[in-house]
Amino acid sequence: MANFDRLRPPDPLANKRGGPDGLDAEAGADDGPPVQEAEPPPQEEVEVEERFEELRVNADDDDGPPKGPSVAAALQEACVELGYDADNKKRKELIGKLHGCEGDKDFPGDILALVIAKTSKKKHEVLDELREQVTAVLEAMREAIHQAEQEQYKKDAPIREKLKEMALCPAGFDWHRDGCGWRCNGGSHYMSNEDLGF
């Protein structure tokens, strides 16, 4: 047991009693290394830790700063999550839903509900901010549609060339996709993908 006594933390009252077990401090000096008296933690550190804990608790209250993304970011995330950025058809659907929402038109319920959930704010808190964002979202969707159409136009170039070579339109109009085939830009001539071997 004597070996374990060395590992035991020092008794802070040892100096007041005259040493461990009430003996003189000099009496047990040969038994092991000198014992150091432990100091209590500084009071300032404890107060700082308590203050941080108080701040953490207050940050969880509803009155604190917003926990979620900004309304603009939540709107973008909602449009993507609801599939409005999946393809041009869905983008055009979103444009139709949002057209007029920058004014007095009611905001689409699916988007509004998701933005409210993401931002942890109330409807009246997000509605004005959402209305401010509508113009930017509409412009972004129109640009995305334009870019996708340009990419598709480039991909379709070999097919349009093949149709021109076949001279199916005597007026020489260019061709565009129409349903499951192609129509000349004059509107009079049509060729299905099946007829073209696609």
Secondary structure as GFF3:
##gff-version 3
##sequence-region A 1 198
A	DSSP	alpha_helix	2	7	.	.	.	ID=ss1
A	DSSP	alpha_helix	14	17	.	.	.	ID=ss2
A	DSSP	three_ten_helix	20	22	.	.	.	ID=ss3
A	DSSP	three_ten_helix	29	31	.	.	.	ID=ss4
A	DSSP	alpha_helix	43	59	.	.	.	ID=ss5
A	DSSP	alpha_helix	71	81	.	.	.	ID=ss6
A	DSSP	alpha_helix	88	98	.	.	.	ID=ss7
A	DSSP	alpha_helix	109	119	.	.	.	ID=ss8
A	DSSP	alpha_helix	123	155	.	.	.	ID=ss9
A	DSSP	alpha_helix	157	166	.	.	.	ID=ss10
A	DSSP	beta_strand	175	178	.	.	.	ID=ss11
A	DSSP	beta_strand	181	184	.	.	.	ID=ss12
A	DSSP	beta_strand	190	192	.	.	.	ID=ss13
A	DSSP	alpha_helix	193	196	.	.	.	ID=ss14
###
